[in-house]
Amino acid sequence: MTAFCKNENCPPSAELFQFQTGELSRATSNRIKDHLETCDFCEAEVGLYACFPNDITTEEPAAAQIPAPLYELAEALLKNRQADARSLDSLLTEKEGLVFDAV
């Protein structure tokens, strides 16, 4: 059984999308057709593009900005600063705009 994932021989996703939309040269399309005969993963990816053609973009997504309070909270948790409860508690209570529901 082969792994269901992209590997180094697979075309990039942008190229698979262009294949689905008919934007590639005949030679490149033929190469991708040959690849799809042996790669279930890429075949499924092309099928996804067929179902959602307007929802797919070939552009790289812009980096998302994390709100400062969320970033600081994540940083505190990742650095295992829970041992110093004062720093985490002050982060949760002093930052404006951060909503914390006690359970």
N, C-alpha and C positions, 0 to 999 in steps of 0.2 A: 504494500500500500504506500502510495506516495503522499507526501505532505500537501495539504491544501493551502498553498501560500505562493506568493510571488518569489521567483528566484532570479539569479543573475542573468539567465537567458530570456527572461520575460521582457516584452516591450514596456516602455514607461506608460503610466496611466494616461498621460496626455496624448500619446500616440494611439492608444486603444480608443480613446474618446474620438479622436480625429478619424480613425477607421470607421467607427460606428456612424459618424456623421458624413462620411464620404469625402473627406477633405484630403486624403492621401493619394499619392501617385499609384498607378497600377502596380508597379513593382513592389512598393512598400505594402500595399494592400494584400498582394499575393503572399508576401513573406508572413504577414500577420495571420492570414487565413491558414497557412501551413502550421503556424505555431498554435493556433486555436484548436487544431485537430488533436493535439497531444497535451494541451494544458487546460484542465478544467477550471482552474482559478481565473485565468485570463478570459476564458469563455464566459464565466459567470460575471466578470467585471464588465465585459462588453454588453451582456444582457441587462445589467443594471443601468448602463448608459442608455440603452434602448427604452427602458421604462421611465427614466427621469432625465430626458435630454435637456431640459431647461434649468435643471438644478445643479448641473455639473459645470465647473469652470476649469480651465487649464492653467489659470494664473495661480501663482503662489499666494497663499493667504497672508494677509498682513499680520504682524505680531499683535496679539491682543494686549491691551494695557490692563494690568491688575490693579484694582483700587488699593491705595496705600494701606488702609487698615487690614485688608485681607492679606496683602503681601506680608505685612509685619506679623500677623497671626500665624501664617504658614511658616514663616522663618522661625518664629519662636517654637513652634511645634517640631519642626524639622531639626532644630539645634538641640532638641531635648531640654529645653529650658523650663520644663514643667517642675523641675526640682526647686526652682526659685518661683514659687507660686505668686509672689508679689508682682513680678514682671508681667506674667500672663494675665493676672487679675487686673492690673492697671491698664493693660492693653485692651481688655474687654470692656472696661468701664469708662475709660477716659476718652476714647476716640469717638469723634462725632460721626454719625451716619452708620455706625456699626450696630446692627441689631443682634441681640443675643437673648434667646429664649431659654430660660432655665427649665430643665426637665425634672 
